[in-house]
Amino acid sequence: MTLPAHRGRGSLSGWDPFRELEELRTRMDQLMHSPFPGRGFAEAEAEAWAPLADVEDTEDAYLMELELPGADKEQITVEVGDGELDIHGEIKERERTGVLRRQTRHVGRFDYRTSLPPNVDTEHITAELAGGVLTVRVPKARKTEPHRIEITG
């Protein structure tokens, strides 16, 4: 069986397919998150990124779980206003003693925004950070029972 020819990068033993896949992913991320193609890598890294999140609709609340590994609660802000929930902050790069060979976890500023439905109780929203997962509980407003309105005049 013949092997495909490998040209232009030296010996085949120096070829790292995972490095090439990571470079491709990085370029695709830059393309998908950039309104102006061709911007520099440093500019793309300065942008805020959105953490991965799950949103669950339960009987009495909406639960949002955001993946924020390495974040401290002092680095996270949860705000609500104008029918929108805004979670933002920053995950600091940790100091390393060795050589970093690959970095796929996000560091830097992050921002997660979502619109809230009209049936929520914004006064009783809670947030808890445990095990690198931020859980935000947005309770639903109590349903009111239909009742008769008296006509005056």
Backbone as JSON Lines, residues from 0, in Angstrom:
{"i":0,"aa":"M","n":[0.85,-1.18,0.0],"ca":[0.0,0.0,0.0],"c":[0.88,1.23,0.0]}
{"i":1,"aa":"T","n":[0.59,2.16,-0.86],"ca":[1.4,3.38,-0.92],"c":[0.81,4.43,-0.01]}
{"i":2,"aa":"L","n":[1.66,5.27,0.52],"ca":[1.24,6.35,1.39],"c":[1.18,7.65,0.59]}
{"i":3,"aa":"P","n":[0.31,8.57,0.96],"ca":[0.23,9.84,0.24],"c":[1.53,10.63,0.42]}
{"i":4,"aa":"A","n":[1.88,11.33,-0.63],"ca":[3.09,12.16,-0.57],"c":[2.84,13.35,0.33]}
{"i":5,"aa":"H","n":[3.83,13.69,1.1],"ca":[3.73,14.84,2.01],"c":[4.82,15.83,1.63]}
{"i":6,"aa":"R","n":[4.44,16.96,1.11],"ca":[5.4,17.93,0.6],"c":[5.32,19.23,1.38]}
{"i":7,"aa":"G","n":[6.44,19.9,1.46],"ca":[6.45,21.28,1.92],"c":[6.6,21.49,3.42]}
{"i":8,"aa":"R","n":[6.63,20.44,4.22],"ca":[6.73,20.66,5.66],"c":[7.85,19.83,6.29]}
{"i":9,"aa":"G","n":[8.77,19.41,5.53],"ca":[9.86,18.63,6.11],"c":[9.45,17.18,6.21]}
{"i":10,"aa":"S","n":[9.99,16.5,7.2],"ca":[9.72,15.07,7.34],"c":[8.3,14.82,7.83]}
{"i":11,"aa":"L","n":[7.83,13.64,7.52],"ca":[6.47,13.25,7.94],"c":[6.37,13.16,9.46]}
{"i":12,"aa":"S","n":[7.47,12.86,10.14],"ca":[7.42,12.73,11.6],"c":[7.14,14.06,12.29]}
{"i":13,"aa":"G","n":[7.38,15.2,11.62],"ca":[7.11,16.51,12.21],"c":[5.68,16.98,12.01]}
{"i":14,"aa":"W","n":[4.88,16.21,11.29],"ca":[3.51,16.6,10.98],"c":[2.61,16.27,12.17]}
{"i":15,"aa":"D","n":[1.83,17.24,12.61],"ca":[0.92,17.04,13.74],"c":[-0.5,17.33,13.28]}
{"i":16,"aa":"P","n":[-1.31,16.29,13.01],"ca":[-2.66,16.54,12.51],"c":[-3.53,17.29,13.52]}
{"i":17,"aa":"F","n":[-3.27,17.09,14.83],"ca":[-4.07,17.79,15.83],"c":[-3.77,19.29,15.82]}
{"i":18,"aa":"R","n":[-2.52,19.63,15.57],"ca":[-2.15,21.05,15.49],"c":[-2.86,21.69,14.3]}
{"i":19,"aa":"E","n":[-2.89,20.97,13.18],"ca":[-3.56,21.5,11.99],"c":[-5.06,21.65,12.23]}
{"i":20,"aa":"L","n":[-5.67,20.69,12.91],"ca":[-7.1,20.81,13.22],"c":[-7.36,21.99,14.16]}
{"i":21,"aa":"E","n":[-6.48,22.18,15.13],"ca":[-6.63,23.31,16.06],"c":[-6.47,24.64,15.32]}
{"i":22,"aa":"E","n":[-5.51,24.71,14.4],"ca":[-5.34,25.94,13.6],"c":[-6.58,26.2,12.74]}
{"i":23,"aa":"L","n":[-7.15,25.14,12.16],"ca":[-8.36,25.28,11.35],"c":[-9.52,25.77,12.22]}
{"i":24,"aa":"R","n":[-9.68,25.19,13.42],"ca":[-10.75,25.62,14.33],"c":[-10.57,27.08,14.72]}
{"i":25,"aa":"T","n":[-9.33,27.48,15.0],"ca":[-9.06,28.87,15.37],"c":[-9.41,29.81,14.24]}
{"i":26,"aa":"R","n":[-9.02,29.45,13.01],"ca":[-9.35,30.31,11.86],"c":[-10.85,30.37,11.63]}
{"i":27,"aa":"M","n":[-11.56,29.23,11.81],"ca":[-13.02,29.23,11.62],"c":[-13.7,30.08,12.7]}
{"i":28,"aa":"D","n":[-13.22,29.98,13.95],"ca":[-13.77,30.82,15.01],"c":[-13.59,32.29,14.69]}
{"i":29,"aa":"Q","n":[-12.42,32.66,14.19],"ca":[-12.17,34.06,13.84],"c":[-13.1,34.51,12.73]}
{"i":30,"aa":"L","n":[-13.3,33.64,11.74],"ca":[-14.18,33.98,10.63],"c":[-15.62,34.13,11.08]}
{"i":31,"aa":"M","n":[-16.1,33.21,11.94],"ca":[-17.49,33.23,12.36],"c":[-17.8,34.36,13.34]}
{"i":32,"aa":"H","n":[-16.82,34.78,14.13],"ca":[-17.06,35.82,15.13],"c":[-16.65,37.2,14.68]}
{"i":33,"aa":"S","n":[-16.13,37.32,13.5],"ca":[-15.64,38.61,13.04],"c":[-16.55,39.19,11.98]}
{"i":34,"aa":"P","n":[-17.08,40.39,12.2],"ca":[-17.87,41.02,11.14],"c":[-16.99,41.54,10.01]}
{"i":35,"aa":"F","n":[-15.7,41.69,10.26],"ca":[-14.75,42.17,9.27],"c":[-13.67,41.13,9.07]}
{"i":36,"aa":"P","n":[-13.77,40.26,8.04],"ca":[-12.77,39.22,7.84],"c":[-11.38,39.82,7.66]}
{"i":37,"aa":"G","n":[-10.4,39.07,8.12],"ca":[-9.02,39.5,7.92],"c":[-8.44,40.25,9.1]}
{"i":38,"aa":"R","n":[-9.2,40.38,10.18],"ca":[-8.66,41.08,11.35],"c":[-7.57,40.24,11.97]}
{"i":39,"aa":"G","n":[-6.71,40.87,12.73],"ca":[-5.61,40.19,13.37],"c":[-6.06,39.29,14.51]}
{"i":40,"aa":"F","n":[-5.22,38.31,14.84],"ca":[-5.54,37.36,15.91],"c":[-5.65,38.06,17.26]}
{"i":41,"aa":"A","n":[-4.8,39.04,17.52],"ca":[-4.84,39.75,18.81],"c":[-6.16,40.48,18.99]}
{"i":42,"aa":"E","n":[-6.69,41.06,17.9],"ca":[-7.97,41.76,18.0],"c":[-9.1,40.78,18.27]}
{"i":43,"aa":"A","n":[-9.05,39.6,17.64],"ca":[-10.12,38.61,17.84],"c":[-10.1,38.1,19.27]}
{"i":44,"aa":"E","n":[-8.91,37.95,19.87],"ca":[-8.83,37.46,21.24],"c":[-9.34,38.48,22.24]}
{"i":45,"aa":"A","n":[-9.31,39.78,21.89],"ca":[-9.76,40.82,22.8],"c":[-11.29,40.87,22.91]}
{"i":46,"aa":"E","n":[-11.99,40.26,21.96],"ca":[-13.44,40.26,21.98],"c":[-13.97,39.39,23.11]}
{"i":47,"aa":"A","n":[-15.14,39.73,23.6],"ca":[-15.79,38.89,24.61],"c":[-16.36,37.64,23.93]}
{"i":48,"aa":"W","n":[-16.31,36.53,24.61],"ca":[-16.85,35.28,24.1],"c":[-18.05,34.88,24.94]}
{"i":49,"aa":"A","n":[-18.89,34.03,24.4],"ca":[-20.09,33.58,25.1],"c":[-19.86,32.16,25.62]}
{"i":50,"aa":"P","n":[-20.06,31.93,26.92],"ca":[-19.88,30.58,27.45],"c":[-20.98,29.64,26.98]}
{"i":51,"aa":"L","n":[-20.68,28.34,27.0],"ca":[-21.69,27.34,26.68],"c":[-22.76,27.35,27.76]}
{"i":52,"aa":"A","n":[-24.01,27.2,27.37],"ca":[-25.1,27.3,28.34],"c":[-26.23,26.35,27.99]}
{"i":53,"aa":"D","n":[-26.88,25.84,29.04],"ca":[-28.11,25.07,28.9],"c":[-29.22,25.87,29.56]}
{"i":54,"aa":"V","n":[-30.39,25.9,28.93],"ca":[-31.55,26.59,29.51],"c":[-32.66,25.56,29.65]}
{"i":55,"aa":"E","n":[-33.15,25.41,30.87],"ca":[-34.19,24.42,31.17],"c":[-35.44,25.15,31.65]}
{"i":56,"aa":"D","n":[-36.57,24.78,31.08],"ca":[-37.86,25.35,31.46],"c":[-38.56,24.35,32.37]}
{"i":57,"aa":"T","n":[-38.59,24.66,33.68],"ca":[-39.27,23.79,34.63],"c":[-40.65,24.36,34.94]}
{"i":58,"aa":"E","n":[-41.38,23.68,35.81],"ca":[-42.74,24.11,36.13],"c":[-42.77,25.49,36.8]}
{"i":59,"aa":"D","n":[-41.78,25.77,37.65],"ca":[-41.82,27.02,38.41],"c":[-40.69,28.0,38.11]}
{"i":60,"aa":"A","n":[-39.74,27.62,37.22],"ca":[-38.61,28.53,36.95],"c":[-37.92,28.16,35.65]}
{"i":61,"aa":"Y","n":[-37.08,29.09,35.19],"ca":[-36.15,28.85,34.1],"c":[-34.78,28.69,34.74]}
{"i":62,"aa":"L","n":[-34.07,27.61,34.4],"ca":[-32.74,27.37,34.95],"c":[-31.72,27.5,33.83]}
{"i":63,"aa":"M","n":[-30.7,28.32,34.06],"ca":[-29.62,28.5,33.1],"c":[-28.34,28.01,33.73]}
{"i":64,"aa":"E","n":[-27.65,27.11,33.06],"ca":[-26.37,26.6,33.54],"c":[-25.31,26.99,32.53]}
{"i":65,"aa":"L","n":[-24.34,27.79,32.98],"ca":[-23.26,28.27,32.12],"c":[-21.94,27.65,32.55]}
{"i":66,"aa":"E","n":[-21.18,27.17,31.59],"ca":[-19.87,26.6,31.88],"c":[-18.84,27.71,32.0]}
{"i":67,"aa":"L","n":[-18.29,27.87,33.2],"ca":[-17.28,28.89,33.47],"c":[-16.13,28.29,34.29]}
{"i":68,"aa":"P","n":[-15.38,27.32,33.74],"ca":[-14.3,26.71,34.51],"c":[-13.21,27.72,34.84]}
{"i":69,"aa":"G","n":[-12.79,27.71,36.08],"ca":[-11.72,28.6,36.5],"c":[-12.17,29.98,36.92]}
{"i":70,"aa":"A","n":[-13.46,30.26,36.87],"ca":[-13.96,31.59,37.25],"c":[-14.27,31.64,38.74]}
{"i":71,"aa":"D","n":[-13.98,32.79,39.36],"ca":[-14.36,33.04,40.74],"c":[-15.64,33.86,40.73]}
{"i":72,"aa":"K","n":[-16.44,33.74,41.79],"ca":[-17.71,34.48,41.82],"c":[-17.48,35.99,41.81]}
{"i":73,"aa":"E","n":[-16.31,36.44,42.28],"ca":[-16.01,37.87,42.26],"c":[-15.76,38.38,40.83]}
{"i":74,"aa":"Q","n":[-15.5,37.48,39.9],"ca":[-15.23,37.86,38.51],"c":[-16.48,37.81,37.64]}
{"i":75,"aa":"I","n":[-17.63,37.49,38.23],"ca":[-18.87,37.32,37.46],"c":[-19.91,38.33,37.95]}
{"i":76,"aa":"T","n":[-20.61,38.93,37.01],"ca":[-21.7,39.85,37.32],"c":[-22.97,39.35,36.63]}
{"i":77,"aa":"V","n":[-24.07,39.25,37.4],"ca":[-25.37,38.86,36.86],"c":[-26.3,40.05,37.04]}
{"i":78,"aa":"E","n":[-26.84,40.56,35.93],"ca":[-27.73,41.73,35.98],"c":[-29.0,41.43,35.19]}
{"i":79,"aa":"V","n":[-30.08,42.06,35.62],"ca":[-31.35,41.93,34.92],"c":[-31.96,43.32,34.76]}
{"i":80,"aa":"G","n":[-32.53,43.55,33.59],"ca":[-33.18,44.84,33.33],"c":[-33.74,44.87,31.92]}
{"i":81,"aa":"D","n":[-34.83,45.59,31.75],"ca":[-35.48,45.74,30.45],"c":[-35.77,44.4,29.77]}
{"i":82,"aa":"G","n":[-36.19,43.41,30.57],"ca":[-36.55,42.12,30.01],"c":[-35.37,41.3,29.51]}
{"i":83,"aa":"E","n":[-34.17,41.6,29.99],"ca":[-32.98,40.9,29.52],"c":[-32.1,40.51,30.7]}
{"i":84,"aa":"L","n":[-31.54,39.31,30.64],"ca":[-30.59,38.84,31.63],"c":[-29.2,38.94,31.03]}
{"i":85,"aa":"D","n":[-28.27,39.57,31.74],"ca":[-26.91,39.78,31.25],"c":[-25.93,39.21,32.27]}
{"i":86,"aa":"I","n":[-25.12,38.26,31.83],"ca":[-24.1,37.66,32.67],"c":[-22.76,37.94,32.0]}
{"i":87,"aa":"H","n":[-21.89,38.65,32.7],"ca":[-20.6,38.97,32.1],"c":[-19.51,38.94,33.16]}
{"i":88,"aa":"G","n":[-18.28,38.92,32.71],"ca":[-17.15,38.88,33.62],"c":[-15.88,38.56,32.87]}
{"i":89,"aa":"E","n":[-14.92,38.04,33.6],"ca":[-13.63,37.73,33.0],"c":[-13.0,36.54,33.7]}
{"i":90,"aa":"I","n":[-12.45,35.64,32.92],"ca":[-11.67,34.53,33.45],"c":[-10.21,34.85,33.18]}
{"i":91,"aa":"K","n":[-9.46,34.96,34.25],"ca":[-8.04,35.32,34.15],"c":[-7.22,34.12,33.71]}
{"i":92,"aa":"E","n":[-6.2,34.39,32.92],"ca":[-5.24,33.35,32.54],"c":[-4.44,32.99,33.78]}
{"i":93,"aa":"R","n":[-4.33,31.71,34.06],"ca":[-3.59,31.33,35.25],"c":[-2.1,31.25,34.93]}
{"i":94,"aa":"E","n":[-1.31,31.45,35.95],"ca":[0.14,31.4,35.78],"c":[0.57,29.95,35.6]}
{"i":95,"aa":"R","n":[1.44,29.72,34.65],"ca":[1.88,28.36,34.35],"c":[3.38,28.25,34.58]}
{"i":96,"aa":"T","n":[3.81,27.07,34.98],"ca":[5.23,26.86,35.19],"c":[5.86,26.14,34.01]}
{"i":97,"aa":"G","n":[5.08,25.41,33.26],"ca":[5.59,24.67,32.11],"c":[5.27,25.37,30.81]}
{"i":98,"aa":"V","n":[5.56,24.7,29.71],"ca":[5.29,25.22,28.38],"c":[3.87,24.81,27.98]}
{"i":99,"aa":"L","n":[3.07,25.77,27.59],"ca":[1.69,25.5,27.17],"c":[1.72,25.0,25.74]}
{"i":100,"aa":"R","n":[1.39,23.75,25.53],"ca":[1.44,23.14,24.19],"c":[0.15,23.36,23.41]}
{"i":101,"aa":"R","n":[-0.98,23.4,24.12],"ca":[-2.27,23.6,23.47],"c":[-3.2,24.27,24.44]}
{"i":102,"aa":"Q","n":[-3.97,25.24,23.96],"ca":[-4.96,25.9,24.8],"c":[-6.27,25.97,24.04]}
{"i":103,"aa":"T","n":[-7.28,25.28,24.56],"ca":[-8.59,25.29,23.92],"c":[-9.66,25.91,24.81]}
{"i":104,"aa":"R","n":[-9.36,26.06,26.11],"ca":[-10.33,26.71,27.0],"c":[-10.23,28.21,26.84]}
{"i":105,"aa":"H","n":[-11.38,28.86,26.92],"ca":[-11.42,30.31,26.78],"c":[-10.93,31.01,28.03]}
{"i":106,"aa":"V","n":[-10.22,32.11,27.84],"ca":[-9.87,33.03,28.92],"c":[-10.19,34.43,28.42]}
{"i":107,"aa":"G","n":[-10.3,35.36,29.35],"ca":[-10.61,36.74,28.98],"c":[-12.06,37.09,29.29]}
{"i":108,"aa":"R","n":[-12.52,38.18,28.67],"ca":[-13.87,38.67,28.92],"c":[-14.91,37.75,28.28]}
{"i":109,"aa":"F","n":[-16.03,37.54,29.0],"ca":[-17.14,36.78,28.45],"c":[-18.43,37.57,28.67]}
{"i":110,"aa":"D","n":[-19.42,37.27,27.84],"ca":[-20.71,37.96,27.93],"c":[-21.78,37.01,27.43]}
{"i":111,"aa":"Y","n":[-22.81,36.8,28.26],"ca":[-23.95,35.96,27.89],"c":[-25.21,36.79,28.13]}
{"i":112,"aa":"R","n":[-26.0,36.96,27.09],"ca":[-27.25,37.73,27.21],"c":[-28.4,36.9,26.64]}
{"i":113,"aa":"T","n":[-29.53,37.04,27.31],"ca":[-30.73,36.37,26.82],"c":[-31.95,37.19,27.19]}
{"i":114,"aa":"S","n":[-32.95,37.15,26.35],"ca":[-34.21,37.83,26.64],"c":[-35.03,36.97,27.58]}
{"i":115,"aa":"L","n":[-35.72,37.63,28.48],"ca":[-36.57,36.92,29.43],"c":[-38.02,37.01,28.99]}
{"i":116,"aa":"P","n":[-38.79,35.94,29.19],"ca":[-40.21,36.01,28.86],"c":[-40.93,36.92,29.86]}
{"i":117,"aa":"P","n":[-42.13,37.37,29.51],"ca":[-42.83,38.32,30.39],"c":[-43.34,37.7,31.69]}
{"i":118,"aa":"N","n":[-43.35,36.39,31.82],"ca":[-43.93,35.77,33.02],"c":[-42.88,35.43,34.08]}
{"i":119,"aa":"V","n":[-41.83,36.25,34.24],"ca":[-40.8,35.94,35.24],"c":[-40.85,36.93,36.41]}
{"i":120,"aa":"D","n":[-40.36,36.47,37.54],"ca":[-40.27,37.28,38.75],"c":[-38.81,37.73,38.88]}
{"i":121,"aa":"T","n":[-38.49,38.91,38.38],"ca":[-37.1,39.37,38.37],"c":[-36.58,39.74,39.74]}
{"i":122,"aa":"E","n":[-37.46,39.9,40.73],"ca":[-37.03,40.26,42.08],"c":[-36.43,39.08,42.84]}
{"i":123,"aa":"H","n":[-36.66,37.86,42.39],"ca":[-36.21,36.69,43.14],"c":[-35.27,35.8,42.33]}
{"i":124,"aa":"I","n":[-34.5,36.37,41.42],"ca":[-33.51,35.61,40.65],"c":[-32.34,35.27,41.56]}
{"i":125,"aa":"T","n":[-31.85,34.02,41.48],"ca":[-30.71,33.59,42.28],"c":[-29.63,33.05,41.36]}
{"i":126,"aa":"A","n":[-28.37,33.1,41.82],"ca":[-27.24,32.56,41.06],"c":[-26.31,31.84,42.01]}
{"i":127,"aa":"E","n":[-25.79,30.69,41.57],"ca":[-24.88,29.89,42.39],"c":[-23.77,29.35,41.5]}
{"i":128,"aa":"L","n":[-22.53,29.46,41.96],"ca":[-21.38,28.95,41.23],"c":[-20.82,27.75,41.98]}
{"i":129,"aa":"A","n":[-20.81,26.59,41.33],"ca":[-20.27,25.38,41.95],"c":[-19.67,24.49,40.87]}
{"i":130,"aa":"G","n":[-18.44,24.06,41.09],"ca":[-17.79,23.14,40.16],"c":[-17.6,23.7,38.77]}
{"i":131,"aa":"G","n":[-17.4,25.01,38.64],"ca":[-17.2,25.61,37.33],"c":[-18.47,25.83,36.53]}
{"i":132,"aa":"V","n":[-19.63,25.61,37.16],"ca":[-20.92,25.82,36.49],"c":[-21.71,26.86,37.26]}
{"i":133,"aa":"L","n":[-22.09,27.94,36.57],"ca":[-22.94,28.98,37.15],"c":[-24.39,28.61,36.86]}
{"i":134,"aa":"T","n":[-25.19,28.43,37.92],"ca":[-26.61,28.12,37.76],"c":[-27.41,29.35,38.17]}
{"i":135,"aa":"V","n":[-28.17,29.88,37.22],"ca":[-29.02,31.04,37.47],"c":[-30.46,30.55,37.41]}
{"i":136,"aa":"R","n":[-31.2,30.81,38.5],"ca":[-32.61,30.39,38.59],"c":[-33.48,31.62,38.47]}
{"i":137,"aa":"V","n":[-34.3,31.65,37.43],"ca":[-35.22,32.76,37.19],"c":[-36.63,32.23,37.44]}
{"i":138,"aa":"P","n":[-37.22,32.55,38.61],"ca":[-38.55,32.01,38.92],"c":[-39.64,32.62,38.03]}
{"i":139,"aa":"K","n":[-40.62,31.8,37.77],"ca":[-41.78,32.28,37.01],"c":[-42.71,32.99,37.98]}
{"i":140,"aa":"A","n":[-43.41,34.0,37.47],"ca":[-44.39,34.72,38.3],"c":[-45.56,33.79,38.6]}
{"i":141,"aa":"R","n":[-46.14,33.97,39.77],"ca":[-47.29,33.14,40.14],"c":[-48.45,33.43,39.2]}
{"i":142,"aa":"K","n":[-49.14,32.38,38.83],"ca":[-50.32,32.56,37.98],"c":[-51.44,33.13,38.83]}
{"i":143,"aa":"T","n":[-52.15,34.08,38.28],"ca":[-53.28,34.65,39.0],"c":[-54.56,33.94,38.56]}
{"i":144,"aa":"E","n":[-55.41,33.75,39.5],"ca":[-56.7,33.11,39.21],"c":[-57.64,34.15,38.6]}
{"i":145,"aa":"P","n":[-58.45,33.75,37.64],"ca":[-59.42,34.69,37.09],"c":[-60.43,35.1,38.17]}
{"i":146,"aa":"H","n":[-60.76,36.35,38.18],"ca":[-61.76,36.81,39.15],"c":[-62.58,37.93,38.5]}
{"i":147,"aa":"R","n":[-63.71,38.2,39.09],"ca":[-64.65,39.16,38.53],"c":[-64.28,40.58,39.01]}
{"i":148,"aa":"I","n":[-64.34,41.51,38.1],"ca":[-64.05,42.91,38.4],"c":[-65.39,43.64,38.52]}
{"i":149,"aa":"E","n":[-65.57,44.35,39.62],"ca":[-66.8,45.08,39.86],"c":[-66.78,46.39,39.05]}
{"i":150,"aa":"I","n":[-67.9,46.66,38.42],"ca":[-68.04,47.89,37.61],"c":[-68.61,48.97,38.49]}
{"i":151,"aa":"T","n":[-67.95,50.12,38.51],"ca":[-68.44,51.24,39.31],"c":[-68.96,52.34,38.41]}
{"i":152,"aa":"G","n":[-69.69,53.28,39.01],"ca":[-70.13,54.45,38.26],"c":[-71.55,54.56,37.99]}
